[in-house]
Amino acid sequence: MSASTASTPAASPPQAPEYPFALSIVVPVYNGADSVPALVAALSAPEIAGDVPGGLEIVLVNDCSPDNSLEVCRRLAKETSIPLTVVNLARNFGEHNAVMAGLGHARGAYIITMDDDLQNPPEEVVRLWRYASDNSYDVVYTYYAQKQHAAWRNLGSRFTNWCADILIDKPKGLYLSSFRCMSGFAARAILDHAGPFPYVDGLLMQVTQNIGRLQVTHLPRAAGRSNYTLRRLVRLFLSMFLNFSVMPLRLSTMAGIGMASLGLLGFLIVIYEALAGETPQGWASLMAVTLLLAGVQLIMLGVLGEYLGRLFLTVNRKPQFVVRDVTRSATAEMPPQPGETV
């Protein structure tokens, strides 16, 4: 959808007095030195920034990027005309931790989170914000007619969303996208979570079920390649799988009951053969059963160990993120008054 179509004259409700801006855009930055300037330039354009009554701010969170993203973000804070805040994390904490850090510095009545790779079109920002505010949604997730990701990544996304239907009480059919809009109320509610393994979507599902969905365009990556390796995707999946549900423990219990039932059946068969005078044959079947039971037990112990390890790190207050410094543009230091347009 073009920017002119997105900027319909429908009036949006004014932000509450405690929110200096109508909209905040939080962008976690990692290896984004080549794409962030174009993203900020697009968001600063009059057809986007000027189409948000009450003002728009950008919050860039540098997740200890190995390239020169921090220098680029700080330069943008000096040059851009709209309020821009740069949050610099002390080490790499991961996307969801970086988003939580950005939410803590966002001051908008609504907050949009988006990636730094320009696969989420900046032209859709105003439409997403209006859709959320006009319908009074706490959260609006975007979804795509066609995703411009590799096939293995799309398959992983479908599997993760299927698991989320079961584990975190996600409404069926809702696609969990990083391009989402949430109200200031929802953002403040999830910021109460101080655990070291945040999963933003899981936290939002715990806070509200007032959730909408909006179809948007998904573009090819503007520069470089995805920062999500298989290892990072597995780590993200474990955050959802273990931190926001006891379902793995219940599955372990069910597996244990199933294996115990099979073991009891095998025991009865062996007793019957012994009474009938038939000697059980060979050790192959015995070893197969032993290895199967041992494997299931080790899996259960692994799940329990993962829970205990995460509990240990949480109790010992492993930080969710550590902010080294914050840089604000001049306009971010002086937010607009109600009725002004940035």
TORGU-237597 format. One line per 10 residues: number of its first residue (from 1); for each residue x, y, z of N, C-alpha, C, O. Coordinates in steps of 0.05 Angstrom, whole numbers, always signed. Atoms other than C-alpha are relative to their C-alpha. Last residue first. Layout:
NUM	X Y Z X Y Z X Y Z X Y Z ~ ...;
END
This chain:
342	-29 -1 +4 +138 +336 +293 +7 -2 -29 +31 -2 -36 ~ -8 +21 +18 +65 +355 +297 +31 +3 -5 +41 +24 -11 ~ -22 -6 +19 +41 +395 +356 +6 -24 -18 +1 -47 -10 ~ +10 -15 +23 -28 +383 +386 +21 +7 -20 +15 +14 -43 ~ +25 +11 +13 -3 +362 +454 -9 +18 -22 -12 +42 -19 ~ +23 -5 -16 +68 +390 +465 -25 -11 -13 -24 -14 -38 ~ +19 -20 +9 +126 +359 +429 -23 +3 +20 -30 -16 +35 ~ +23 +12 +15 +181 +322 +467 -20 +21 -7 -23 +41 +7 ~ +23 -19 -4 +243 +363 +487 -23 -11 -17 -27 -2 -39 ~ -2 -12 -27 +301 +314 +498 -23 +18 +6 -31 +22 +29;
332	+8 +21 -19 +279 +274 +437 +2 +10 +29 -13 +1 +46 ~ +30 +1 +0 +282 +337 +395 -10 -21 +19 -32 -19 +29 ~ +10 -24 -13 +355 +348 +414 -30 +0 +1 -42 +8 +22 ~ -1 -24 +17 +372 +276 +396 -11 +24 +15 -25 +21 +36 ~ +26 -11 +10 +381 +226 +452 +6 +24 -18 +24 +40 -13 ~ -4 -26 +15 +441 +182 +468 -27 +8 -11 -41 -7 -24 ~ +24 -8 +16 +435 +127 +521 +7 +27 -12 +16 +46 +1 ~ +5 -29 +2 +494 +91 +553 -24 +5 -18 -31 -13 -34 ~ -25 -14 -5 +518 +22 +575 -4 +30 +0 +6 +45 +17 ~ -3 -23 +17 +449 -9 +583 +26 +15 +7 +30 +23 +30;
322	-16 -21 -13 +451 -78 +613 +4 +22 -19 +16 +18 -41 ~ -17 -16 +18 +399 -129 +592 +15 +19 +18 +6 +25 +40 ~ +14 +2 +26 +356 -183 +624 +15 +15 -21 +16 +6 -44 ~ +14 -23 +11 +407 -187 +680 -14 -6 -27 -3 -21 -43 ~ -14 -5 +25 +422 -253 +714 -15 +22 -14 -39 +21 -18 ~ +5 -27 +12 +386 -244 +780 +19 +5 -23 +31 +26 -25 ~ -25 -14 -3 +414 -305 +818 +0 +27 -15 +21 +40 -17 ~ -2 -5 -28 +342 -329 +824 +26 +16 +6 +26 +33 +23 ~ +20 -20 -7 +334 -322 +749 +3 +8 +29 +3 +31 +36 ~ -9 -26 +10 +399 -359 +734 -19 +23 +7 -11 +45 +11;
312	-24 -8 -14 +379 -416 +780 +10 +28 -9 +17 +45 +7 ~ +8 -10 -27 +309 -419 +752 +24 +10 +16 +22 +30 +29 ~ +12 -26 +4 +338 -424 +682 -10 +12 +26 -8 +36 +31 ~ -20 -19 +7 +383 -480 +704 -10 +28 -4 +2 +47 +5 ~ -15 -7 -24 +327 -516 +741 +22 +20 -7 +27 +39 +9 ~ +17 -17 -17 +282 -513 +679 +16 +9 +25 +15 +32 +32 ~ +3 -26 +13 +338 -537 +634 -17 +18 +17 -11 +42 +20 ~ -25 -16 -3 +355 -593 +683 -1 +27 -12 +9 +47 -1 ~ -1 -9 -28 +283 -617 +685 +24 +17 +6 +23 +38 +19 ~ +21 -21 -3 +281 -619 +609 +0 +11 +28 -1 +35 +32;
302	-9 -24 +14 +348 -656 +607 -20 +23 +3 -13 +46 +7 ~ -19 -13 -17 +325 -705 +661 +11 +26 -13 +15 +45 +1 ~ +14 -12 -22 +264 -721 +619 +18 +15 +19 +12 +37 +28 ~ +14 -23 +10 +307 -731 +558 -15 +14 +22 -15 +38 +24 ~ -19 -21 +3 +353 -776 +598 -13 +25 -12 -6 +48 -4 ~ -7 -11 -26 +294 -818 +621 +20 +23 -2 +18 +43 +12 ~ +22 -16 -9 +269 -826 +550 +6 +13 +27 +0 +36 +32 ~ +2 -25 +16 +337 -848 +527 -22 +18 +9 -19 +42 +11 ~ -21 -18 -9 +345 -898 +584 -1 +27 -15 +4 +48 -3 ~ +7 -11 -26 +277 -928 +569 +21 +20 +10 +15 +41 +21;
292	+23 -17 +3 +294 -937 +496 -8 +14 +26 -12 +38 +27 ~ -9 -25 +12 +364 -963 +511 -23 +19 -4 -20 +43 +0 ~ -16 -15 -20 +336 -1015 +559 +9 +27 -11 +7 +47 +2 ~ +18 -12 -20 +281 -1036 +511 +15 +17 +20 +7 +38 +27 ~ +16 -20 +13 +331 -1046 +454 -19 +14 +20 -21 +39 +20 ~ -17 -25 +3 +380 -1081 +500 -16 +22 -13 -13 +45 -6 ~ -5 -12 -27 +327 -1131 +522 +16 +26 -2 +9 +45 +11 ~ +24 -14 -9 +304 -1143 +451 +3 +13 +26 -7 +35 +31 ~ +5 -23 +17 +375 -1157 +429 -25 +15 +8 -25 +40 +10 ~ -3 -25 -15 +391 -1201 +489 -6 +24 -17 -7 +46 -6;
282	-22 -18 +5 +365 -1266 +461 +1 +25 +17 -17 +31 +33 ~ -21 +3 +20 +298 -1301 +465 +20 +24 +1 +12 +47 +2 ~ -2 -24 +17 +257 -1306 +528 +24 -1 -18 +45 -9 -10 ~ -21 -18 -8 +255 -1379 +551 +0 +25 -18 -1 +22 -43 ~ -15 -10 +23 +189 -1414 +542 +20 +20 +9 +14 +39 +24 ~ -24 +15 +5 +165 -1457 +600 +16 +9 -24 +33 -5 -33 ~ +6 +19 +21 +95 -1430 +600 +23 -17 -8 +21 -34 -25 ~ +19 +20 -10 +107 -1398 +667 -7 -21 -21 -12 -44 -14 ~ -14 +17 -20 +169 -1363 +641 -18 -21 +11 -9 -44 +14 ~ -18 +18 +13 +133 -1340 +578 +15 -18 +19 +20 -41 +14;
272	+16 +21 +14 +76 -1312 +619 +18 -20 -14 +14 -44 -12 ~ +10 +19 -20 +124 -1276 +665 -16 -22 -13 -13 -46 -5 ~ -23 +17 -9 +161 -1246 +605 -9 -20 +21 -1 -43 +20 ~ -6 +19 +22 +95 -1222 +574 +23 -19 +9 +22 -43 +4 ~ +20 +20 +0 +74 -1191 +640 +5 -21 -21 +0 -45 -17 ~ -4 +16 -24 +139 -1153 +645 -20 -23 +1 -13 -46 +7 ~ -22 +18 +6 +132 -1129 +573 +6 -18 +24 +12 -42 +20 ~ +10 +20 +20 +63 -1101 +589 +22 -20 -6 +18 -44 -8 ~ +18 +19 -14 +90 -1068 +652 -10 -21 -19 -11 -45 -11 ~ -17 +17 -17 +147 -1037 +612 -16 -20 +15 -8 -43 +17;
262	-12 +20 +18 +97 -1012 +560 +18 -19 +15 +20 -43 +9 ~ +21 +19 +9 +56 -980 +615 +11 -21 -19 +5 -45 -16 ~ +5 +18 -23 +119 -949 +647 -22 -21 -8 -20 -44 +0 ~ -21 +19 -2 +138 -921 +579 -4 -20 +22 +3 -43 +19 ~ +1 +18 +23 +70 -889 +570 +22 -21 +1 +16 -44 -4 ~ +22 +18 -4 +70 -861 +641 -2 -20 -23 -7 -44 -19 ~ -7 +19 -21 +139 -832 +631 -22 -20 +5 -16 -44 +9 ~ -19 +19 +12 +119 -801 +565 +8 -21 +20 +11 -45 +13 ~ +15 +18 +17 +58 -770 +599 +18 -21 -14 +11 -44 -16 ~ +16 +18 -17 +101 -743 +655 -15 -19 -17 -17 -43 -11;
252	-18 +19 -12 +151 -715 +604 -14 -20 +18 -8 -44 +18 ~ -6 +19 +21 +94 -683 +565 +20 -21 +11 +17 -45 +4 ~ +23 +17 +3 +70 -651 +630 +5 -21 -22 -3 -44 -19 ~ +1 +18 -23 +139 -624 +643 -23 -19 -1 -20 -43 +6 ~ -21 +20 +3 +143 -597 +572 +1 -19 +24 +6 -43 +20 ~ +7 +22 +18 +74 -565 +581 +22 -20 -3 +17 -44 -4 ~ -9 +25 -13 +96 -524 +641 -7 -24 -17 -4 -47 -8 ~ +19 +23 -1 +91 -462 +598 +13 -22 +16 +37 -26 +16 ~ +27 -10 -1 +121 -392 +589 -20 -23 +1 -44 -19 -5 ~ +4 -22 -18 +195 -401 +602 -29 +7 +4 -36 +21 +24;
242	-5 +6 -28 +207 -471 +574 -7 +22 +19 -13 +17 +42 ~ +7 +27 -7 +180 -473 +503 +2 -4 +30 -14 -19 +42 ~ +29 +4 +0 +180 -398 +490 -8 -27 +12 -27 -28 +28 ~ +11 -21 -17 +251 -387 +512 -30 -2 +1 -42 +1 +23 ~ -1 +10 -28 +269 -454 +481 -10 +20 +19 -22 +13 +40 ~ +21 +21 -4 +244 -430 +413 +0 -10 +29 -21 -14 +40 ~ +26 -14 -2 +287 -367 +418 -23 -20 +5 -40 -14 +21 ~ +0 -13 -26 +349 -410 +433 -26 +16 +4 -37 +16 +26 ~ +4 +21 -21 +332 -455 +374 -1 +13 +27 -18 +5 +44 ~ +29 +8 +2 +324 -394 +328 -6 -22 +21 -28 -21 +33;
232	+16 -21 -12 +391 -367 +352 -30 -7 -1 -44 -1 +18 ~ -4 +0 -29 +426 -433 +338 -17 +21 +14 -28 +16 +35 ~ +15 +22 -11 +395 -439 +269 +3 +0 +31 -16 -6 +45 ~ -11 +26 +7 +423 -370 +252 -18 -22 +13 -36 -16 +28 ~ +11 +23 -14 +380 -308 +255 +12 -26 -11 +3 -36 -32 ~ -17 +5 -24 +424 -250 +234 -10 -24 +15 +3 -33 +34 ~ +14 +1 -26 +393 -252 +165 +19 -6 +22 +37 -22 +20 ~ +16 +24 -3 +437 -232 +106 -12 -1 +29 -3 +14 +46 ~ -10 +21 -17 +468 -168 +82 -18 -25 +0 -34 -29 -18 ~ -29 +3 +1 +427 -111 +53 +8 -23 +19 -6 -29 +39;
222	-13 -22 +15 +355 -94 +35 +30 -4 -3 +42 +2 -24 ~ -19 -14 -17 +324 -160 +55 +16 +20 -16 +26 +14 -38 ~ -26 +13 -2 +267 -178 +8 +19 +17 +17 +15 +41 +19 ~ -19 -6 +21 +200 -144 +25 +26 -17 +3 +31 -26 +25 ~ -26 +9 -10 +140 -167 +65 +20 +2 -23 +16 -10 -44 ~ -19 +10 +20 +76 -129 +52 +26 -8 +13 +35 +5 +32 ~ -19 -20 +11 +24 -122 +106 +17 -13 -21 +17 -37 -24 ~ -18 +9 +21 -37 -160 +130 +16 +23 -11 +6 +44 -17 ~ +2 -17 +24 -66 -137 +196 +20 -10 -20 +43 -15 -14 ~ -20 +8 +21 -81 -177 +259 -5 +17 -25 -28 +24 -31;
212	+9 -1 +28 -116 -158 +324 +22 -9 -19 +44 -14 -10 ~ -21 +1 +20 -107 -175 +397 -12 +0 -28 -31 -14 -33 ~ +11 -20 +18 -148 -161 +459 +20 +5 -23 +34 +25 -23 ~ +10 +15 +23 -125 -226 +492 -15 +19 -20 -28 +10 -39 ~ +25 -8 +13 -82 -189 +542 -7 -21 -22 +10 -35 -32 ~ +12 -25 -8 -25 -194 +592 -28 +5 -11 -45 +15 +3 ~ +7 +1 -28 -3 -266 +589 -14 +25 +9 -29 +24 +29 ~ +23 +18 -3 -6 -266 +513 -9 -3 +29 -32 -8 +34 ~ +24 -13 +9 +38 -204 +513 -24 -17 +3 -46 -8 +10 ~ +8 -19 -21 +90 -239 +556 -25 +15 -8 -43 +19 +9;
202	+11 +14 -22 +92 -298 +508 -9 +18 +22 -30 +14 +35 ~ +27 +10 +8 +100 -252 +449 -13 -15 +23 -37 -12 +28 ~ +19 -22 +1 +158 -215 +482 -28 -9 -6 -48 +0 +7 ~ +12 +6 +26 +197 -276 +501 -24 +18 -3 -45 +14 +9 ~ +26 -10 +8 +242 -255 +558 -8 -10 -27 +9 -13 -45 ~ +7 +13 +26 +298 -300 +583 -27 +10 -10 -46 -6 -11 ~ -21 -2 +20 +334 -261 +638 -6 -12 -27 +9 -9 -46 ~ -16 +24 +4 +272 -250 +680 +20 +3 -22 +16 +20 -40 ~ -29 -6 -2 +251 -179 +698 +17 -25 -4 +41 -24 +0 ~ -15 +25 +1 +178 -181 +677 +30 +7 -1 +39 +21 -18;
192	-2 +10 -27 +145 -116 +699 +16 -26 +1 +26 -33 +23 ~ -26 -9 -11 +161 -90 +629 +3 -7 +30 +25 -5 +40 ~ -20 +21 +4 +104 -134 +604 +27 +9 +11 +45 -8 +15 ~ +6 +24 -15 +52 -88 +636 +21 -21 -3 +29 -34 +16 ~ -7 -4 -28 +84 -24 +613 -5 -25 +16 +10 -31 +35 ~ -29 -1 -3 +83 -48 +541 +8 +3 +29 +27 -10 +38 ~ -11 +27 +3 +10 -70 +545 +31 +0 +4 +42 -18 +17 ~ +9 +16 -22 -12 -2 +572 +12 -28 -1 +23 -38 +19 ~ -17 -7 -23 +30 +36 +522 -7 -16 +25 +10 -24 +41 ~ +7 -24 -15 -9 -1 +468 +21 +6 +22 +35 -13 +31;
182	+12 +4 -26 +24 -51 +423 -6 +26 +13 +7 +46 +8 ~ +7 -25 -13 +41 -53 +349 -13 -6 +26 -32 -23 +27 ~ +24 -1 -16 +76 -111 +316 -4 +27 +12 +15 +43 +15 ~ +12 -26 +8 +129 -125 +264 -27 +1 +13 -47 -9 +1 ~ -16 -21 -15 +166 -181 +301 -10 +28 -7 -3 +47 +6 ~ -20 -15 +16 +111 -227 +276 +15 +20 +17 +4 +30 +37 ~ -17 -15 -18 +72 -281 +313 +22 +13 -16 +42 +0 -23 ~ -28 +3 +7 +19 -304 +263 +16 +19 +18 +11 +43 +19 ~ -15 -25 -4 -51 -310 +293 +30 -6 -5 +41 -25 +6 ~ +0 -15 +25 -91 -368 +263 +16 +26 +2 +21 +39 -18;
172	-6 +16 +24 -108 -397 +331 -2 +18 -25 -20 +34 -28 ~ +23 +5 +17 -106 -347 +387 +7 -14 -25 +27 -7 -38 ~ +2 -19 +23 -42 -358 +427 -26 -6 -15 -33 -29 -20 ~ +28 -9 +2 -51 -393 +494 -3 +21 -22 -18 +40 -19 ~ +3 -26 -12 +25 -396 +506 -28 +12 -5 -32 +36 -3 ~ -16 -7 -24 +42 -469 +497 -7 +26 +13 -7 +28 +38 ~ +3 +18 -23 -9 -499 +450 +12 +11 +26 +0 +8 +47 ~ +29 +5 -3 -19 -446 +396 -5 -17 +25 -25 -13 +39 ~ +11 -22 -16 +54 -427 +408 -30 -2 +4 -40 +6 +25 ~ -6 +5 -29 +76 -496 +384 -12 +22 +17 -22 +16 +39;
162	+17 +22 -8 +41 -484 +317 +4 -7 +29 -15 -12 +44 ~ +27 -10 -3 +73 -415 +312 -20 -23 +8 -38 -18 +24 ~ +1 -16 -25 +141 -445 +324 -28 +10 +5 -37 +10 +28 ~ -2 +19 -23 +130 -499 +271 -2 +15 +26 -16 +7 +44 ~ +26 +14 -2 +106 -447 +220 +0 -19 +24 -20 -22 +38 ~ +20 -19 -10 +166 -403 +235 -27 -13 +3 -41 -9 +23 ~ -4 -3 -28 +214 -462 +227 -20 +19 +13 -29 +15 +35 ~ +9 +25 -12 +185 -478 +159 +3 +2 +30 -15 -7 +45 ~ +29 -1 +1 +192 -405 +138 -11 -25 +13 -31 -24 +28 ~ +9 -19 -20 +265 -407 +161 -31 +2 +1 -43 +4 +22;
152	-3 +12 -26 +279 -471 +123 -9 +19 +22 -19 +10 +43 ~ +21 +20 -5 +248 -441 +60 +3 -12 +27 -17 -17 +41 ~ -8 +26 +10 +291 -378 +62 -21 -21 +8 -35 -18 +28 ~ -21 +13 -15 +254 -314 +77 +7 -26 -14 -7 -35 -32 ~ -25 +1 +15 +214 -266 +34 +23 -11 +16 +44 +2 +19 ~ -23 -8 -15 +146 -282 +65 +25 -3 -18 +28 -23 -33 ~ -23 +16 +8 +84 -283 +21 +25 +10 +15 +31 +34 +13 ~ +10 +18 +21 +14 -260 +40 +23 -18 -9 +18 -41 -16 ~ -9 -5 +28 +45 -232 +103 -14 -20 -19 -17 -43 -12 ~ -6 +25 +13 +22 -223 +175 +3 +5 -30 -4 +27 -39;
142	+2 +0 +29 +22 -165 +222 +5 -28 -10 +17 -44 +3 ~ -22 +13 +14 +7 -169 +296 -5 +2 -30 -27 +1 -40 ~ +7 +7 +27 -37 -118 +332 +25 -13 -13 +46 +0 -14 ~ -22 +10 +18 -34 -112 +407 -11 -6 -27 -33 -17 -30 ~ -24 -1 -16 -76 -75 +459 +24 -8 -16 +46 +3 -12 ~ -13 +25 -6 -129 -61 +407 +24 +4 +19 +37 +25 +18 ~ -6 +3 -29 -170 +2 +412 +11 -27 +7 +5 -39 +27 ~ +15 +22 -10 -198 -5 +341 +5 -7 +29 -5 -27 +40 ~ +29 -4 +7 -177 +64 +318 -17 -22 +11 -41 -18 +16 ~ +12 -21 -16 -111 +58 +356 -30 +4 -6 -46 +8 +13;
132	+0 +7 -29 -89 -9 +329 -15 +21 +16 -31 +13 +34 ~ +17 +24 -4 -110 +4 +257 -2 -7 +29 -23 -14 +39 ~ +29 -8 +1 -82 +74 +259 -18 -23 +5 -39 -21 +19 ~ +6 -15 -24 -14 +48 +283 -30 +9 +0 -43 +7 +21 ~ +1 +18 -23 -12 -6 +230 -7 +15 +25 -24 +5 +41 ~ +24 +17 +3 -30 +43 +175 -3 -19 +23 -25 -23 +34 ~ +23 -17 -7 +22 +93 +200 -26 -16 -2 -44 -14 +15 ~ -1 -7 -28 +77 +40 +200 -25 +15 +8 -38 +9 +28 ~ +22 +14 -14 +60 +8 +133 -3 +9 +29 -22 +2 +42 ~ +25 -12 +9 +103 +58 +92 -24 -13 +15 -46 -1 +15;
122	+7 -23 -17 +163 +36 +134 -27 +13 -8 -40 +25 +9 ~ +1 -25 +14 +160 -31 +97 -6 +24 +19 -27 +22 +33 ~ +26 -12 -8 +180 -89 +143 -2 +28 -13 +13 +46 -4 ~ +19 +19 +10 +236 -123 +104 -29 +7 +9 -48 -1 -4 ~ +18 -11 +20 +275 -59 +115 -18 -21 -13 -30 -16 -34 ~ -9 +8 +27 +331 -96 +152 -18 +9 -23 -13 +1 -46 ~ -17 -21 +12 +326 -61 +220 +7 -5 -29 +23 +10 -41 ~ -28 +7 +5 +268 -102 +246 +15 +23 -14 +2 +41 -24 ~ -5 +8 +27 +203 -73 +274 +30 -6 -3 +46 +3 +13 ~ -26 +12 +2 +170 -58 +340 +4 -11 -28 -14 -22 -40;
112	-4 +20 +22 +113 -9 +341 +28 -10 +2 +47 +5 +4 ~ -28 +6 +6 +94 +27 +406 +0 -22 -22 -12 -43 -19 ~ -2 +25 +14 +29 +63 +421 +29 -4 -8 +44 +15 -14 ~ +25 +12 -8 +19 +118 +473 -3 -27 -14 -16 -45 -4 ~ +24 -4 +16 +92 +133 +460 -25 -13 +12 -23 -33 +27 ~ +19 -17 -14 +148 +142 +510 -26 +5 -15 -40 +24 -10 ~ +20 -11 +18 +197 +87 +491 -21 +15 +16 -28 +7 +38 ~ -7 -27 +6 +257 +78 +537 -20 +13 -20 -17 +37 -26 ~ -4 -15 -24 +234 +15 +572 +7 +29 -4 +4 +46 +13 ~ +27 -7 -11 +205 -11 +507 +3 +17 +26 -13 +34 +32;
102	+12 -22 +15 +275 -7 +477 -27 +9 +11 -33 +33 +12 ~ -15 -24 -7 +306 -49 +532 -12 +24 -14 -14 +46 -3 ~ +8 -7 -27 +250 -101 +523 +15 +26 +9 +3 +43 +22 ~ +26 -13 +2 +264 -101 +448 -10 +9 +28 -21 +31 +30 ~ -4 -27 +11 +338 -113 +462 -27 +14 -3 -29 +38 +2 ~ -12 -17 -22 +321 -172 +507 +3 +28 -10 -2 +47 +5 ~ +22 -6 -18 +276 -199 +451 +9 +15 +24 -6 +32 +34 ~ +21 -18 +10 +330 -192 +398 -21 +7 +21 -28 +30 +25 ~ +21 +13 +16 +388 -223 +436 -22 +19 -7 -26 +39 +7 ~ +20 +15 -16 +432 -202 +494 -21 -14 -16 -35 -31 -5;
92	+21 +11 +16 +496 -179 +459 -19 -17 +17 -11 -37 +28 ~ -8 +24 +14 +537 -138 +507 -24 -9 -16 -46 +2 -14 ~ -28 +6 -7 +537 -70 +542 +10 -25 -14 +34 -28 -18 ~ -2 +22 -19 +473 -47 +507 +29 -8 +4 +45 -6 -15 ~ -23 +17 +5 +471 +21 +473 +3 -21 +22 +8 -14 +45 ~ -6 +15 -24 +403 +55 +471 +22 -20 -6 +19 -37 -23 ~ -18 +23 +5 +399 +108 +417 +6 -13 +27 +19 +0 +44 ~ -16 +9 -24 +340 +156 +422 +16 -25 -8 +5 -44 -21 ~ -14 +26 +4 +311 +194 +362 +17 -6 +25 +32 +11 +34 ~ -12 +10 -25 +262 +252 +362 +11 -28 -4 -3 -46 -14;
82	+20 +9 -18 +251 +276 +290 +13 -12 +25 +37 -18 +25 ~ +17 -22 -9 +297 +320 +250 -21 -9 +19 -33 +8 +33 ~ +28 +3 +6 +353 +270 +242 -16 +22 +12 -9 +34 +32 ~ +8 -11 +25 +426 +293 +241 -30 -1 -5 -41 +17 -19 ~ -8 -28 +4 +452 +286 +311 -12 +12 -24 -17 +36 -25 ~ +12 -15 -21 +414 +222 +328 +7 +30 -2 -9 +47 +7 ~ +27 -5 +7 +433 +195 +260 -14 +17 +21 -31 +33 +15 ~ -1 -21 +21 +506 +202 +277 -28 +8 -8 -35 +31 -12 ~ -6 -25 -14 +494 +163 +341 +1 +23 -19 -7 +46 -13 ~ +24 -8 -16 +460 +108 +302 +5 +26 +14 -13 +43 +14;
72	+21 -9 +19 +517 +104 +251 -25 +10 +15 -36 +31 +8 ~ -8 -26 +11 +569 +102 +306 -21 +11 -19 -27 +34 -19 ~ +3 -20 -21 +531 +46 +341 +8 +28 -10 -6 +47 -4 ~ +28 -8 -3 +521 +6 +277 -3 +22 +21 -19 +41 +18 ~ +0 -28 -10 +596 +4 +264 -28 +11 +3 -33 +35 -1 ~ -7 -20 +20 +598 -72 +258 -1 +28 +12 -2 +31 +36 ~ -29 +1 +5 +601 -122 +316 +8 +20 -22 +32 +26 -24 ~ -5 +8 +27 +531 -101 +341 +30 +1 -6 +44 +20 +1 ~ -29 +5 +1 +527 -96 +417 +8 -11 -28 +21 -31 -30 ~ -4 +25 -15 +451 -100 +413 +29 -9 -2 +35 -31 -10;
62	-24 +14 +10 +445 -27 +391 +6 -24 +18 +15 -21 +40 ~ -14 +14 -21 +374 -7 +409 +23 -16 -13 +19 -35 -27 ~ -18 +20 +11 +345 +47 +364 +16 -13 +22 +28 +1 +39 ~ -19 +10 -20 +285 +84 +392 +16 -22 -13 +5 -44 -19 ~ -13 +25 +7 +247 +127 +342 +19 -8 +22 +34 +9 +32 ~ -28 +3 -8 +197 +180 +361 +10 -27 -8 -5 -46 -12 ~ -12 +27 +3 +131 +202 +330 +29 +1 +9 +43 +21 +4 ~ -29 +4 +2 +87 +262 +346 +9 -29 +0 -4 -46 +10 ~ -10 +5 -26 +18 +279 +371 +29 -8 +1 +42 -9 +22 ~ +7 -22 -19 -16 +274 +304 +9 -8 +28 +2 -29 +38;
52	+6 +10 -27 +22 +221 +264 -6 +23 +19 +13 +34 +30 ~ +27 +11 +0 +21 +238 +190 -8 -12 +26 -28 -27 +28 ~ +19 -22 +0 +81 +284 +192 -28 -9 +1 -47 +7 +4 ~ -3 -14 -26 +127 +226 +213 -21 +23 +1 -32 +28 +23 ~ +3 +18 -23 +101 +184 +155 +1 +15 +26 -19 +15 +41 ~ +24 +16 +4 +86 +228 +94 -3 -21 +22 -24 -33 +24 ~ +25 -13 -8 +135 +279 +121 -25 -17 -3 -44 -14 +13 ~ +13 -14 +23 +194 +231 +116 -27 +12 +9 -40 +1 +26 ~ -1 -30 -4 +228 +215 +182 -14 +15 -22 -18 +39 -19 ~ +19 -6 -22 +207 +141 +179 -1 +30 +6 -21 +40 +17;
42	+27 +6 +9 +239 +134 +110 -20 +8 +22 -41 +19 +16 ~ +8 -20 +20 +303 +169 +132 -29 -4 -9 -43 +15 -12 ~ +5 -25 -14 +307 +125 +194 -9 +22 -19 -27 +38 -13 ~ +24 +4 -16 +300 +62 +152 -7 +26 +15 -31 +34 +15 ~ +22 -1 +19 +351 +85 +100 -27 -3 +16 -46 +10 +9 ~ +4 -28 +11 +401 +102 +155 -24 +2 -19 -39 +21 -17 ~ +13 -18 -20 +387 +34 +190 -2 +29 -11 -23 +41 -7 ~ +29 -3 +4 +402 -9 +129 -13 +20 +18 -34 +32 +11 ~ +7 -7 +28 +478 -7 +119 -30 +6 -4 -37 +20 -22 ~ -12 -25 +8 +497 -3 +193 -8 +8 -28 -10 +32 -34;
32	+19 -15 +15 +448 -58 +212 +11 +27 -10 -4 +45 -17 ~ -11 +0 +27 +494 -112 +237 -18 +16 -19 -24 +8 -41 ~ -23 +18 +0 +449 -116 +298 +10 -4 -28 -5 -13 -45 ~ -20 -3 +22 +398 -61 +313 +23 -20 +5 +36 -20 +26 ~ -26 +12 -8 +335 -72 +353 +19 +0 -23 +12 -8 -45 ~ -14 +16 +20 +283 -22 +327 +25 -11 +13 +44 +4 +18 ~ -23 +13 -12 +230 +9 +372 +13 -19 -20 -1 -36 -31 ~ -8 +23 +17 +181 +57 +339 +26 -10 +11 +47 +3 +11 ~ -29 +6 -1 +144 +103 +387 +6 -24 -18 -10 -42 -20 ~ -11 +25 +10 +76 +133 +371 +30 -1 +4 +45 +18 -1;
22	+22 +18 +8 +31 +186 +401 +10 -27 -8 -3 -47 -4 ~ +2 +4 +28 +88 +219 +438 -24 -18 -6 -32 -34 +11 ~ -8 -24 +15 +94 +251 +507 -4 -3 -30 -7 +17 -44 ~ -16 +8 +24 +53 +195 +538 +8 +24 -16 -10 +36 -29 ~ -25 +11 -9 +30 +212 +609 +18 -9 -23 +40 -17 -18 ~ -20 -20 -9 -22 +260 +581 +27 -12 +8 +47 +1 +5 ~ +5 -8 -27 -58 +204 +543 +22 +19 +9 +44 +19 -2 ~ -13 +16 -20 -49 +203 +468 -6 +10 +28 -12 +34 +31 ~ -24 -12 -11 -101 +234 +424 +12 -17 +21 -2 -32 +35 ~ +4 -11 -26 -151 +187 +389 +26 +12 +11 +47 +0 +6;
12	-7 +20 -20 -138 +179 +315 -3 +13 +27 +1 +37 +30 ~ -12 -11 -24 -174 +222 +263 +5 -23 +20 -12 -39 +25 ~ +15 +9 -23 -186 +189 +196 +14 +9 +26 +38 +4 +29 ~ +4 -21 -20 -151 +232 +144 -15 -8 +24 -24 +9 +40 ~ +27 -10 +2 -122 +173 +106 -6 +19 +23 +7 +18 +44 ~ +5 -25 -16 -47 +169 +108 -28 +10 -5 -31 +33 -13 ~ -1 +6 -29 -39 +96 +86 -8 +24 +16 -18 +21 +39 ~ +24 +15 -7 -64 +111 +15 +0 -5 +30 -21 -4 +43 ~ +23 -18 +2 -13 +166 +6 -25 -14 +8 -43 -2 +19 ~ +1 -18 -23 +42 +121 +34 -24 +18 -1 -36 +24 +19;
2	-16 -24 +2 +27 +68 -18 -3 +17 +24 -23 +14 +39 ~ +17 -24 +0 +0 +0 +0 +18 +25 +0 +37 +26 +15;
END
